[in-house]
Amino acid sequence: MQVTARDTAGNTKVEQVSFAVDLYPLVLTLVAPRFGVATSQICAVNISSDDPAECRRSSLPGTPYESMLPFPQTGGKFHAISVFTIPTPQGSPTTIYVRCNDTYGIISSERTFEISWDNTPPVIQSLSIDPGYNDGTTIFKLIEPPFQTDLLVATDDDTICRYSRATGVYDQMEGKFSDFDTPVFRTSHKIMVAGFAEGPVTISG
């Protein structure tokens, strides 16, 4: 930008100034642990940014950027702590406060990430279909067409669930309950399943 100053005698002075305009604040995303929950008390903490930046963190809110601890790996769009010990008991979250300095020298506002650990797998307490009935075995039956039903699952812990007609391997299951992609963790889950032919069908969840 060019600025011109002129006095009453007609003398002029021209100066130029350069500056950057950042229309969009830096977006930070927690990459690991997934969903903010690790399987052990010692874990990696990875954060991504949509632009290159130098990121720092603190365990206390309101800490100035200059007083924060740098991420051991930072400077690009990936910021990592390879070994981080979660200081809270199992199931209790700890908060990490993060600020980043981007390539324009703009320090972001404070962002917070909650991290906890849980090494106990969830338990499926009940699995049923509606409509349908159980004949006293583990087999649920649909009485008549249309062969579609609601699959109902209850778990002992807040979870997200998948299901499959082909595999019992969680990451390979093709079906997702409606709250999976959001994700919303809860203890009750419901999804309508259809497309059955007459005969036995096995669904893994």
TIMI-853109 format. One record per residue (C-alpha): residue number from 1; residue in three letters; x, z, y. Coordinates in Angstrom, 3 decimals. Last residue first. Layout:
<atoms>
<atom num="NUM" residuo="ALA" px="X" pz="Z" py="Y"/>
...
</atoms>
This chain:
<atoms>
<atom num="205" residuo="GLY" px="-21.519" pz="15.680" py="-55.850"/>
<atom num="204" residuo="SER" px="-21.788" pz="13.540" py="-58.965"/>
<atom num="203" residuo="ILE" px="-24.909" pz="11.517" py="-59.719"/>
<atom num="202" residuo="THR" px="-25.697" pz="10.493" py="-63.291"/>
<atom num="201" residuo="VAL" px="-28.575" pz="8.120" py="-63.956"/>
<atom num="200" residuo="PRO" px="-30.572" pz="7.910" py="-67.203"/>
<atom num="199" residuo="GLY" px="-33.109" pz="5.130" py="-67.713"/>
<atom num="198" residuo="GLU" px="-35.381" pz="3.011" py="-65.573"/>
<atom num="197" residuo="ALA" px="-33.470" pz="1.465" py="-62.688"/>
<atom num="196" residuo="PHE" px="-32.652" pz="3.495" py="-59.607"/>
<atom num="195" residuo="GLY" px="-32.350" pz="1.927" py="-56.151"/>
<atom num="194" residuo="ALA" px="-32.924" pz="5.101" py="-54.170"/>
<atom num="193" residuo="VAL" px="-31.250" pz="8.215" py="-52.773"/>
<atom num="192" residuo="MET" px="-32.631" pz="10.215" py="-49.845"/>
<atom num="191" residuo="ILE" px="-30.179" pz="12.794" py="-48.513"/>
<atom num="190" residuo="LYS" px="-30.353" pz="16.564" py="-48.028"/>
<atom num="189" residuo="HIS" px="-27.715" pz="19.233" py="-47.439"/>
<atom num="188" residuo="SER" px="-27.823" pz="23.008" py="-47.056"/>
<atom num="187" residuo="THR" px="-24.805" pz="25.241" py="-46.356"/>
<atom num="186" residuo="ARG" px="-23.715" pz="23.594" py="-43.103"/>
<atom num="185" residuo="PHE" px="-20.784" pz="21.746" py="-41.507"/>
<atom num="184" residuo="VAL" px="-21.769" pz="19.009" py="-39.066"/>
<atom num="183" residuo="PRO" px="-19.342" pz="16.082" py="-38.894"/>
<atom num="182" residuo="THR" px="-20.531" pz="13.752" py="-37.261"/>
<atom num="181" residuo="ASP" px="-19.562" pz="11.554" py="-40.219"/>
<atom num="180" residuo="PHE" px="-20.892" pz="13.864" py="-42.949"/>
<atom num="179" residuo="ASP" px="-24.226" pz="14.988" py="-41.460"/>
<atom num="178" residuo="SER" px="-26.296" pz="12.309" py="-43.220"/>
<atom num="177" residuo="PHE" px="-24.869" pz="13.016" py="-46.674"/>
<atom num="176" residuo="LYS" px="-22.262" pz="10.503" py="-47.729"/>
<atom num="175" residuo="GLY" px="-22.225" pz="8.165" py="-50.718"/>
<atom num="174" residuo="GLU" px="-19.205" pz="6.123" py="-51.812"/>
<atom num="173" residuo="MET" px="-17.266" pz="8.915" py="-53.509"/>
<atom num="172" residuo="GLN" px="-13.554" pz="8.117" py="-53.697"/>
<atom num="171" residuo="ASP" px="-12.368" pz="11.070" py="-51.577"/>
<atom num="170" residuo="TYR" px="-14.380" pz="13.505" py="-53.727"/>
<atom num="169" residuo="VAL" px="-13.303" pz="12.310" py="-57.179"/>
<atom num="168" residuo="GLY" px="-16.357" pz="12.688" py="-59.453"/>
<atom num="167" residuo="THR" px="-16.841" pz="8.948" py="-59.743"/>
<atom num="166" residuo="ALA" px="-19.456" pz="6.225" py="-60.278"/>
<atom num="165" residuo="ARG" px="-22.915" pz="7.350" py="-59.185"/>
<atom num="164" residuo="SER" px="-21.451" pz="9.106" py="-56.149"/>
<atom num="163" residuo="TYR" px="-22.081" pz="11.949" py="-53.731"/>
<atom num="162" residuo="ARG" px="-20.519" pz="13.343" py="-50.557"/>
<atom num="161" residuo="CYS" px="-20.839" pz="16.701" py="-48.849"/>
<atom num="160" residuo="ILE" px="-19.855" pz="18.474" py="-45.636"/>
<atom num="159" residuo="THR" px="-19.463" pz="22.224" py="-45.943"/>
<atom num="158" residuo="ASP" px="-20.366" pz="25.651" py="-44.543"/>
<atom num="157" residuo="ASP" px="-19.920" pz="28.024" py="-47.468"/>
<atom num="156" residuo="ASP" px="-22.007" pz="29.096" py="-50.482"/>
<atom num="155" residuo="THR" px="-23.368" pz="25.586" py="-51.035"/>
<atom num="154" residuo="ALA" px="-26.901" pz="24.180" py="-51.399"/>
<atom num="153" residuo="VAL" px="-27.585" pz="20.566" py="-52.368"/>
<atom num="152" residuo="LEU" px="-30.816" pz="18.556" py="-52.319"/>
<atom num="151" residuo="LEU" px="-31.034" pz="14.886" py="-53.339"/>
<atom num="150" residuo="ASP" px="-34.275" pz="13.425" py="-52.032"/>
<atom num="149" residuo="THR" px="-35.886" pz="10.891" py="-54.343"/>
<atom num="148" residuo="GLN" px="-36.298" pz="7.231" py="-55.097"/>
<atom num="147" residuo="PHE" px="-37.589" pz="5.487" py="-58.191"/>
<atom num="146" residuo="PRO" px="-40.782" pz="4.136" py="-56.724"/>
<atom num="145" residuo="PRO" px="-41.941" pz="4.448" py="-59.412"/>
<atom num="144" residuo="GLU" px="-42.946" pz="7.170" py="-61.891"/>
<atom num="143" residuo="ILE" px="-41.955" pz="10.564" py="-63.284"/>
<atom num="142" residuo="LEU" px="-38.469" pz="11.051" py="-61.910"/>
<atom num="141" residuo="LYS" px="-36.500" pz="13.411" py="-64.124"/>
<atom num="140" residuo="PHE" px="-33.798" pz="16.026" py="-63.584"/>
<atom num="139" residuo="ILE" px="-31.423" pz="16.702" py="-66.467"/>
<atom num="138" residuo="THR" px="-29.521" pz="19.998" py="-66.565"/>
<atom num="137" residuo="THR" px="-31.930" pz="21.299" py="-69.189"/>
<atom num="136" residuo="GLY" px="-35.231" pz="23.130" py="-68.760"/>
<atom num="135" residuo="ASP" px="-37.296" pz="20.000" py="-68.200"/>
<atom num="134" residuo="ASN" px="-36.427" pz="19.750" py="-64.512"/>
<atom num="133" residuo="TYR" px="-38.761" pz="17.939" py="-62.152"/>
<atom num="132" residuo="GLY" px="-38.748" pz="15.178" py="-59.615"/>
<atom num="131" residuo="PRO" px="-39.790" pz="14.633" py="-56.026"/>
<atom num="130" residuo="ASP" px="-37.533" pz="16.198" py="-54.811"/>
<atom num="129" residuo="ILE" px="-34.145" pz="16.412" py="-56.516"/>
<atom num="128" residuo="SER" px="-31.933" pz="19.410" py="-57.314"/>
<atom num="127" residuo="LEU" px="-28.459" pz="20.889" py="-57.015"/>
<atom num="126" residuo="SER" px="-27.858" pz="24.602" py="-56.490"/>
<atom num="125" residuo="GLN" px="-25.000" pz="26.978" py="-55.748"/>
<atom num="124" residuo="ILE" px="-22.303" pz="24.361" py="-55.190"/>
<atom num="123" residuo="VAL" px="-19.278" pz="26.608" py="-54.645"/>
<atom num="122" residuo="PRO" px="-16.755" pz="25.984" py="-51.876"/>
<atom num="121" residuo="PRO" px="-13.007" pz="26.020" py="-52.588"/>
<atom num="120" residuo="THR" px="-11.066" pz="29.095" py="-51.410"/>
<atom num="119" residuo="ASN" px="-7.851" pz="28.468" py="-49.449"/>
<atom num="118" residuo="ASP" px="-9.292" pz="28.826" py="-45.937"/>
<atom num="117" residuo="TRP" px="-7.257" pz="28.544" py="-42.749"/>
<atom num="116" residuo="SER" px="-8.184" pz="28.454" py="-39.060"/>
<atom num="115" residuo="ILE" px="-7.484" pz="26.299" py="-36.017"/>
<atom num="114" residuo="GLU" px="-9.391" pz="26.097" py="-32.735"/>
<atom num="113" residuo="PHE" px="-8.144" pz="23.526" py="-30.224"/>
<atom num="112" residuo="THR" px="-8.305" pz="23.981" py="-26.467"/>
<atom num="111" residuo="ARG" px="-7.461" pz="21.540" py="-23.680"/>
<atom num="110" residuo="GLU" px="-6.036" pz="22.609" py="-20.325"/>
<atom num="109" residuo="SER" px="-6.237" pz="19.981" py="-17.615"/>
<atom num="108" residuo="SER" px="-3.750" pz="17.186" py="-17.828"/>
<atom num="107" residuo="ILE" px="-0.497" pz="17.029" py="-15.896"/>
<atom num="106" residuo="ILE" px="-0.061" pz="13.726" py="-14.080"/>
<atom num="105" residuo="GLY" px="3.551" pz="12.608" py="-13.941"/>
<atom num="104" residuo="TYR" px="2.615" pz="8.950" py="-14.223"/>
<atom num="103" residuo="THR" px="3.991" pz="8.770" py="-17.797"/>
<atom num="102" residuo="ASP" px="1.707" pz="11.636" py="-18.866"/>
<atom num="101" residuo="ASN" px="2.310" pz="15.395" py="-18.730"/>
<atom num="100" residuo="CYS" px="0.258" pz="17.201" py="-21.371"/>
<atom num="99" residuo="ARG" px="-1.484" pz="20.573" py="-21.567"/>
<atom num="98" residuo="VAL" px="-2.531" pz="22.394" py="-24.740"/>
<atom num="97" residuo="TYR" px="-4.092" pz="25.781" py="-25.516"/>
<atom num="96" residuo="ILE" px="-4.120" pz="26.707" py="-29.204"/>
<atom num="95" residuo="THR" px="-6.925" pz="29.005" py="-30.344"/>
<atom num="94" residuo="THR" px="-6.923" pz="31.029" py="-33.565"/>
<atom num="93" residuo="PRO" px="-9.848" pz="30.902" py="-35.949"/>
<atom num="92" residuo="SER" px="-10.843" pz="33.653" py="-38.404"/>
<atom num="91" residuo="GLY" px="-11.638" pz="32.410" py="-41.917"/>
<atom num="90" residuo="GLN" px="-8.450" pz="33.781" py="-43.439"/>
<atom num="89" residuo="PRO" px="-6.768" pz="36.290" py="-41.162"/>
<atom num="88" residuo="THR" px="-5.259" pz="35.220" py="-37.803"/>
<atom num="87" residuo="PRO" px="-1.667" pz="34.319" py="-36.907"/>
<atom num="86" residuo="ILE" px="-1.791" pz="30.707" py="-38.170"/>
<atom num="85" residuo="THR" px="1.830" pz="29.899" py="-38.936"/>
<atom num="84" residuo="PHE" px="2.913" pz="26.452" py="-37.762"/>
<atom num="83" residuo="VAL" px="5.526" pz="24.285" py="-39.459"/>
<atom num="82" residuo="SER" px="5.667" pz="20.575" py="-38.576"/>
<atom num="81" residuo="ILE" px="4.420" pz="21.016" py="-35.014"/>
<atom num="80" residuo="ALA" px="3.506" pz="17.533" py="-33.894"/>
<atom num="79" residuo="HIS" px="2.599" pz="15.362" py="-30.922"/>
<atom num="78" residuo="PHE" px="1.801" pz="11.689" py="-31.429"/>
<atom num="77" residuo="LYS" px="1.103" pz="9.294" py="-28.540"/>
<atom num="76" residuo="GLY" px="4.686" pz="9.272" py="-27.346"/>
<atom num="75" residuo="GLY" px="6.816" pz="12.033" py="-25.856"/>
<atom num="74" residuo="THR" px="6.272" pz="14.703" py="-28.496"/>
<atom num="73" residuo="GLN" px="7.815" pz="16.214" py="-31.629"/>
<atom num="72" residuo="PRO" px="8.846" pz="19.866" py="-31.316"/>
<atom num="71" residuo="PHE" px="5.739" pz="20.425" py="-29.140"/>
<atom num="70" residuo="PRO" px="6.986" pz="22.017" py="-25.942"/>
<atom num="69" residuo="LEU" px="6.249" pz="25.724" py="-25.374"/>
<atom num="68" residuo="MET" px="4.313" pz="26.453" py="-22.180"/>
<atom num="67" residuo="SER" px="5.727" pz="27.976" py="-18.998"/>
<atom num="66" residuo="GLU" px="6.109" pz="24.676" py="-17.083"/>
<atom num="65" residuo="TYR" px="2.542" pz="23.642" py="-18.016"/>
<atom num="64" residuo="PRO" px="1.082" pz="26.776" py="-16.417"/>
<atom num="63" residuo="THR" px="-0.650" pz="29.174" py="-18.862"/>
<atom num="62" residuo="GLY" px="-4.369" pz="29.539" py="-18.147"/>
<atom num="61" residuo="PRO" px="-5.321" pz="30.545" py="-21.672"/>
<atom num="60" residuo="LEU" px="-2.741" pz="32.222" py="-23.912"/>
<atom num="59" residuo="SER" px="-1.484" pz="30.948" py="-27.286"/>
<atom num="58" residuo="SER" px="0.449" pz="28.178" py="-25.560"/>
<atom num="57" residuo="ARG" px="1.118" pz="24.481" py="-26.017"/>
<atom num="56" residuo="ARG" px="3.141" pz="21.622" py="-24.589"/>
<atom num="55" residuo="CYS" px="2.714" pz="17.855" py="-24.546"/>
<atom num="54" residuo="GLU" px="4.908" pz="15.113" py="-23.104"/>
<atom num="53" residuo="ALA" px="2.744" pz="12.011" py="-22.813"/>
<atom num="52" residuo="PRO" px="2.142" pz="8.475" py="-24.059"/>
<atom num="51" residuo="ASP" px="-1.511" pz="7.411" py="-23.747"/>
<atom num="50" residuo="ASP" px="-4.537" pz="7.906" py="-26.051"/>
<atom num="49" residuo="SER" px="-3.162" pz="11.242" py="-27.226"/>
<atom num="48" residuo="SER" px="-2.746" pz="12.492" py="-30.803"/>
<atom num="47" residuo="ILE" px="-2.364" pz="16.079" py="-32.011"/>
<atom num="46" residuo="ASN" px="-0.679" pz="17.314" py="-35.183"/>
<atom num="45" residuo="VAL" px="-0.476" pz="20.921" py="-36.398"/>
<atom num="44" residuo="ALA" px="1.297" pz="21.335" py="-39.723"/>
<atom num="43" residuo="CYS" px="0.462" pz="24.303" py="-41.948"/>
<atom num="42" residuo="ILE" px="1.312" pz="27.876" py="-42.875"/>
<atom num="41" residuo="GLN" px="-1.803" pz="30.004" py="-43.435"/>
<atom num="40" residuo="SER" px="-2.942" pz="27.707" py="-46.230"/>
<atom num="39" residuo="THR" px="-5.728" pz="25.170" py="-46.835"/>
<atom num="38" residuo="ALA" px="-5.956" pz="24.285" py="-43.156"/>
<atom num="37" residuo="VAL" px="-9.150" pz="24.082" py="-41.084"/>
<atom num="36" residuo="GLY" px="-9.339" pz="22.335" py="-37.694"/>
<atom num="35" residuo="PHE" px="-11.530" pz="19.517" py="-39.006"/>
<atom num="34" residuo="ARG" px="-8.406" pz="18.054" py="-40.605"/>
<atom num="33" residuo="PRO" px="-5.351" pz="20.191" py="-39.939"/>
<atom num="32" residuo="ALA" px="-4.197" pz="17.940" py="-38.531"/>
<atom num="31" residuo="VAL" px="-5.363" pz="15.113" py="-36.269"/>
<atom num="30" residuo="LEU" px="-6.665" pz="17.106" py="-33.293"/>
<atom num="29" residuo="THR" px="-7.520" pz="14.617" py="-30.556"/>
<atom num="28" residuo="LEU" px="-6.365" pz="14.522" py="-26.934"/>
<atom num="27" residuo="VAL" px="-7.825" pz="12.096" py="-24.385"/>
<atom num="26" residuo="LEU" px="-5.888" pz="11.877" py="-21.123"/>
<atom num="25" residuo="PRO" px="-8.151" pz="11.649" py="-18.104"/>
<atom num="24" residuo="TYR" px="-9.441" pz="8.201" py="-17.117"/>
<atom num="23" residuo="LEU" px="-9.117" pz="6.594" py="-13.695"/>
<atom num="22" residuo="ASP" px="-5.372" pz="7.129" py="-13.377"/>
<atom num="21" residuo="VAL" px="-4.365" pz="5.631" py="-10.027"/>
<atom num="20" residuo="ALA" px="-0.656" pz="5.127" py="-9.508"/>
<atom num="19" residuo="PHE" px="1.170" pz="5.347" py="-6.196"/>
<atom num="18" residuo="SER" px="3.330" pz="3.195" py="-3.972"/>
<atom num="17" residuo="VAL" px="3.847" pz="3.643" py="-0.233"/>
<atom num="16" residuo="GLN" px="5.002" pz="1.077" py="2.272"/>
<atom num="15" residuo="GLU" px="5.943" pz="1.687" py="5.880"/>
<atom num="14" residuo="VAL" px="5.552" pz="-0.492" py="8.987"/>
<atom num="13" residuo="LYS" px="6.356" pz="0.698" py="12.505"/>
<atom num="12" residuo="THR" px="4.943" pz="-0.885" py="15.601"/>
<atom num="11" residuo="ASN" px="5.652" pz="-0.666" py="19.318"/>
<atom num="10" residuo="GLY" px="2.700" pz="-1.799" py="21.430"/>
<atom num="9" residuo="ALA" px="3.313" pz="0.585" py="24.303"/>
<atom num="8" residuo="THR" px="0.342" pz="2.731" py="23.286"/>
<atom num="7" residuo="ASP" px="1.835" pz="3.269" py="19.807"/>
<atom num="6" residuo="ARG" px="1.332" pz="1.173" py="16.685"/>
<atom num="5" residuo="ALA" px="1.522" pz="2.459" py="13.095"/>
<atom num="4" residuo="THR" px="1.323" pz="0.099" py="10.098"/>
<atom num="3" residuo="VAL" px="0.738" pz="1.315" py="6.526"/>
<atom num="2" residuo="GLN" px="1.299" pz="-0.877" py="3.462"/>
<atom num="1" residuo="MET" px="0.000" pz="0.000" py="0.000"/>
</atoms>
